[in-house]
Structures are given as C-alpha cells and as structure tokens.
Amino acid sequence: MIYLNNASTSYPKPDSVIQAVNNILLQVPINYGRSGINRGDKNIVNDTRELIKKFFNAGDNYHCVMNSGSTESLNFAIKGLDLENANVVISATEHNSVIRPLKYLEKLGKISLDIVECDNTGFVKPEKIENAIKENTKLICINHSSNVTGTIQDAEAITELAHRNSILVLIDGSQSSGNINIDLDKINADIFCFTGHKSLYGIPGTGGIIFKKSIPLTPFKHGGTGTKGYLTEQPEDFPIKYESGTMNIPGIYALETGIKWIFDIGLENIINKKKELINYTYNELSKIENVIFYYNKEKSSGSLLSFNFNGIAPEEINYILANSFDISVRSGIHCAPLIHKYLGSENGGTLRISPSYFTTYDEIDIFLNSIKKIVKSL
C-alpha cells in the first residue's frame, strides 16, 4: 500500500518507536506513581513531559499534562475553564474537537459562540477575530494549522490582540505539531493542545495539553493517582491533579522516542522533505484539467494538499484509489464542517493527501499516474 494519509495518523513509524513499545510491553507492567517505573533517578512520564516542553519551547511558566491526545485536551481546556455566561470566539477552520464541546456548552445555555470567517484557503485575518470580540468574551480558539488546507494562522498576532483585551487563547496544535517550528514562549499561548499519533510519530492514544500555570483548570477526570490514596478528594498537587487513572506508559514511551527521533533527523529536514513532496504534487496535478486547489503556498505548512476535480465526487476518487490502486488518501469533510462553506466544497468536501518523511517520489508518481487514469476514465 502507498499511504498518503499522515494528517490522520502517521505511518510508518520510526523503527525506534516500534522498538520502544515492544520493550515496554515485554517488561513487567508498570504504572506511573504506583509501581517501578523509574530509570535510575529519572521517570519515563516526567522525562517525556520535559522533552515535550523543550520541543515546543514552553518555559517554566507552563504545565504539561499527558493524556490521550487533542480531543481529550481540547475538552479538558474548554470544560475546565470557567466560561459561565461568557462569549467564545472561534474560527471557521476549527475541528469538531473544538466545535462540538463548545456547541454542547452553548446548548446548555452556558456560553454564546461567535464564528469568524476565513478566506478560500482557510486563512483567518486577525483583525476579523478582534472585530468579533464582545465585552464578555473570555476565550478565543484557533486551529493553528488547518487539517483541510494546511493553512497556518498567525497565532502570535491573535494572542497579542487577545491579551490586549484580557482574553485567553486556546490553540489546537494537532496539525501544526511536527509540521512547523513552534515556540510557545514566543507565541505566548495560554493553552496549547497536541496529539502524538500524527507528526510527532507516536502511537494512537497519546498527546497532551500545555498551559500556563496561572490558569486555573478544573481536572477533566477524577480518580486514582497512585499517591495520596488516603484522600477522598482529588489532590491539588501537579501533575497528579490532572492525570488520574492508569497512564498509557507504552504510548508515552513511544511519544518520547518519536520526539527524540525528530531531534535526531532534524525538524527542518522533515518539514522541508514534506514541502518538497507537496510542491511536486501540486505542480504535477496543476497539469490536469479541471483541478481545484484549496492551497496557499505562502501560508501553508506544506504537510498536506486538498483538491477536487470539477464534476467528480472526492469520495469516488478515494474509493477507486483504495480499491484499484491500493493507495490510501482521505476524502470528505475531515471533521471540520464550517470551513467548507468558504472553500466552496460543502458538497462532499475535498480529496486530501498528506505524505510522510518516509514517502518517496516514486510513490508520489504512482499516485499521480493513478489520478490521471481515474480522471480520464470518469
């Protein structure tokens, strides 16, 4: 199979990541705070926590909490903040992991919600966000890099205008993590959510949330923490306040190993390889008649490319690619329903490819030749 759906889950994983999972699973089960998890004077979970903060340049004023990924992190942030009777501003590029918990709160009558438009490539002008601010706006949510178009938002400018108005900023870093260089100290983000199974080369069920220590967040889960078991209420100590339950130790170890692999290869090398593959694909697809792109090269992460062909449903091409050519891509709405109004792709969404650092030009050429055959036949 030729796999071009890394924006969903990266594949293949580095050999070191696979070996890390195997090593953990071959050991006697260990659980953070409850049994022998130490490596000398160090600890797998805390080691990974510090490595993540280093990767995102999150300084000492930030907490990092490990969990199952962006969906849990975004729900944790949205439901853990005191947003009673508040207004929340989001962009039209958001993923359902942001939209749905906010819609849930809106349905309960706890918040009001305003959605800021984007352009036809998914870019949101910061001034439009500022224009949407109300007296009771407490939170702005922004998708750092669109999972539909790859467009990167100006997070630093958005954070600056938000703080000027005493508003918190929640950044969904699901698609930006590992695809662009992220400096949280420079961005001055309040809350940043990330997932491990995409471009951090970890396995599913890993990720976390990085947030300023000054922000009071109610724990998303309550339960066993492995220490202070005599308490019948949730401990206030960090990190156990936010990390109840059995930790995903194999996943956390895999995430640590994936990030170390990125450091070894060099983030810029990975970014440039993907950009080269996307630019090559874009240039070759441009030669085919009736192709429609949802792409702004200057503002894109260069990690994915969305497109359509006039008169052909994206799911039809996806089906033929999978069943006739053994090529895996993604078609549809991509769990981001609002953006398609502005892309003009409401009817069926888009066809999306997202290569990996491991993807070869030969694989891209096979994909391109397959597309040409499909379009010609349809």
N, C-alpha and C positions, 0 to 999 in steps of 0.2 A: 504493500500500500504506500502511496505517496500522501503524506499527511501535511495539510496546509491549514490547520485549524488551531494554531497555537495560541490565538487570542482567547480561546476557550480553555484549553489545558495544554501545556507544552508537552511535546513528545518528539523524539525520545528524551529520556532523562540522561544526564551525565552518568557514566559508569560509577563514579564515586558516590552519587546519590543512591543508586540501587544497592551498592555495597553497604552503605550506611544503614539502610533499612534492614537488610539481611543481618548485619551484625547485631543490631538491637533485638531483632526477633529471635535470634539464636541464643540470646542471653536469658538468664532468669528474669522474669518480668520485674520491671522497676517502675516506680511511680513517684513523681515529684512530691517531696515532703513526707513520704510515707515509707520509703524503703531505699536501699542502697543505690543511689543514682549518681553519686559523686565520682569525679575523675580526679583523683588526688585531692587537691584543695579547691577544685572547681566543680561546677554543676552544669549539666547539659542545658537545662532550661535557661538558667541565668546567662550562660555563655552565649546562647543564641540570642537572647534578649539584647545583650550588649553589642553583638555583631550587627543586629538589625539597626540599632540606633547609630552605629558607625556608618553603615551602608547609606542610611538616609540623612546623615549628619544631623541627628537630633541630640541636642546638648543635654546638660544635666537638669534643665528645667522641664524635661519631658519624661513621662512614664511610658513604658512599652508593655502591653498586656498581650499574652499569647492566647489564641483561640482557633476556631475552625475556619476563619477566613473573613472575607469582606462582608458577606451578608450578615454574619453574626456581629461583626464590628460595627457596621452601619446601624443595625438595630440597637446595639448597645449604646451608641452615641445618641441616636435620636430619642430613644426611650429613656436614656439615663440622664438626660438634661432636664432641667425644669423649664418646660415650654408652655406651661399652663397660660392660656389666653394670649399666647404670643403669635406673631406673624413669622412665617418661614419663607424665605425666597430660594427658589431652585432654578436651574436652567432646564431648557427643553432637551438637553443632551443626557439627562440622568438615566441611570439604570433602574429597573424595578426594585432593586435592593434599597434604593433611596425613596423612590416614588411610593411604593406600597406601604411601608411603615408610616410615612407622613400622611398618606390618604387615610390610613387607619385612625391616626390621631385626629385628623380633620373630621372624619365621620363621627367620632366621639364628641366633637364639639370643643376639643381642647386647643386647637390651633386654627389659624387661617393660613392658606397656602397661595403663594403667587409664583407663576412660572414665567421666566424670562425667555424670549425668543432667541434663536440662533440664526446664523446665515445658512446658505445652502451647502456648506461644507461642515457645519457643526460648530463654528466659532461663535462665541458669545462675547459681545463687546462689554467690557467692564462698566462703561457708563450706563448701559441699559440695566445692569444689575443695581447700580446706585440709584437710578431713577425709580426702581421698584421698591426701594426701602420705605417702610412706614414707621410711625412713631413707636409701634410696639414690635418691630422686627428684632428678633433675638438671634436668629441663625440664618446663615447663607450656606447652602450646599452646592458644591461644584464638582462635576466629573472632570478630573484632571486631564484625562485623555479619553476621547470618545471611543467606545468599543465598536461603534458603527463606522466612523470615518477616520479615526486615529488623530483627529484634531486636538491639539494641546491648548488648554486655556491659560490665560495669563494669571496664574494663581497668586503671584506676588502682588500684582495690582489690585486684584479682588480682595485679598487680605488687607491691604493697606486701606482701601476705602471702607471696608467693613469695620476695622478697628477705629478709624476716624469717627465712626458712628456708634462705637461701643457695641459692636455686633460680633458674635463668634462665627468662625468659618470652619466648616466640615469639608474635607477634601476626600473624595473617593479616588484612591490611587490604584485601583485594581489593574488598569491597563497601562498606567504610566510606570509602575514599579518594574524596574529591569529593562525598560524601553527608553527611558530618558534619565539624565542625571538629576537627582532630586536632592535639594539642600533645604531641609525643613527649618533650620535656623535662619536661613536667608529668606525663605518664603514667609516665615513667622506664622506658620499654620497653627491653629488651635487644636484641631483634631485631624488625624490622617489615618485612613483605613487602607489596609493592603491584604492581598491574598498570596499564598505561597505556591500554588499549583500552576500558575501561568508563567510569567517571565522571570521568576526567581528560581525556577527549576526544582521546586519542591514537589511534594505529592499532594493529592486532594485531602481536604480536611485540615489545612494549616493556614496560618496567617495571623493577623493581629491588628491592634489599634495603638497608635502613638498619640498621646495627648498631653497638654501642658498640666503640670502638677497643680496649678492654681485653679483648674476647672473641676468643680465637684460633680462627679458622675456617680449615679446610683448603680450598684452592681447589676449586671444583666441576669446573673444566676446567683443563687444562694445554696450553700451546701457544704459538704466536707472539704477541708483544706489541707488535711494531713497534720496540721499543727493547731494548737489551741483548741483541741477537740472537746475540752470541758465547757466551752462557751456554747450557749444555745442560740446566740445571735451571731450574725456574720462579723468576723474580726475586721477591725479597721486598718490593720497593717497592710502595706503594699509588699508584694503583689497578691497575697492570698485573698485579699478582699475581693479581687476581680477574677480569680482563677479557681473557682470551685469545681470539684469533680475530678475524675481521672484524666490526667493530661495525655495528649496524643504524643507520647515520647518518640515513637518511630517517626512520626511526621515532623516533629520539632527537630530531631536529629537530621532528618533529610533536608529540612529547610536550611539549617545551619550549613550543611555540606553544599547545598545548591548555591548559597551566597558566597561561600569560600571559593567555589568553582568559578563564579563570576569574577571575583577578585583576581583569581589566577589567570583567567583568559583576558580580563580587562573589559570593563563595561563599555568603553568606547569602541572596542573591537567588535563586540556583539552588536551594538547599536549600528555601526557602520555596515556590517555584513547584512543585516536585515534591510537597511535603507537601500543598499545596492540591489538586493533581490527585488524589492518593491519597485524601485525606479525602472529596473529592467522589465519587469512585468507590465508596468504602466506603459512604457514606451512601445512594447510589442502589442499589447491589447489595443492601443490607440490606432493601430493599423487596420483594425477590424471595423467594418461599417456598423453604424447604429449602436455603438457602445456609449454608455452614460457613466461617467465617473462621479463619485462623491468624495472629492480629494482636493486638498490644498497643500501642495508640496512644501510651501514655506512654513506652514503651521502644523504639519503632520509629524507624528512620532516616527513615521517611516516603518512601523511594525505591521501594518495591515493595509489592505486596499479593498474598498467596497465599490461595486459597479453593477450595472444591469445592461441588458440589451433590449432595445425597443421591440415590443411585441412578444417577448419570451419571458415567461414567469421564472424568477430565480430558483424556485424550488424544483422546477422541471430540469434545469441545467444541473442543479445539485444532485438530483436523483440519477441522472444519466452518468455524471462524473463518478458517482459512487458505485453504480451497478454495472456500468460498461467499461470503465477505465480504472477502477479501484483507486480513486482519488478522493480524499476527504477534505471538503471545504465546509462552509457554513452558509445557509440561506435563511431569510426571514427577517423578523423584526429585531432579533438579537436582544430580547428583553429590555429594549429601550423604545417604548411605543411613541413617545412625544416627538422625537427628533424627525421622524419620517414625514411629518406634515411640512417641515421646512426643506427637506430634501426632495420632496415630490415623489416619495417612494412608499406612500401609505398602502398601496395595493400590492402587497406581497413582500415588502421590504427590499433587501439587497442581497447580492451574492458577495461573500466576503472571503478573502484569502489572507492568511497570516502565517508567513514562513517562520522557521526556527533558525537559530545559528547553525544548526546541523543540516539545513536544507541545501541542496546542491542546485547548480544551474541546469544540470541535466534533468532534474525533477521538474524545475520550472518550465523547461522546454517541452517536456511531455505534457504538462498541464496546459500550456499554450496551444499545442497541436491538438489536444483533445477538445479544447474550447472551440477552436476553428472548425473542427469536424462537426461538433454539435450545432453551432450557429448555422453552418452551411446546410445541415440536414433539416433544421427547423425553419 
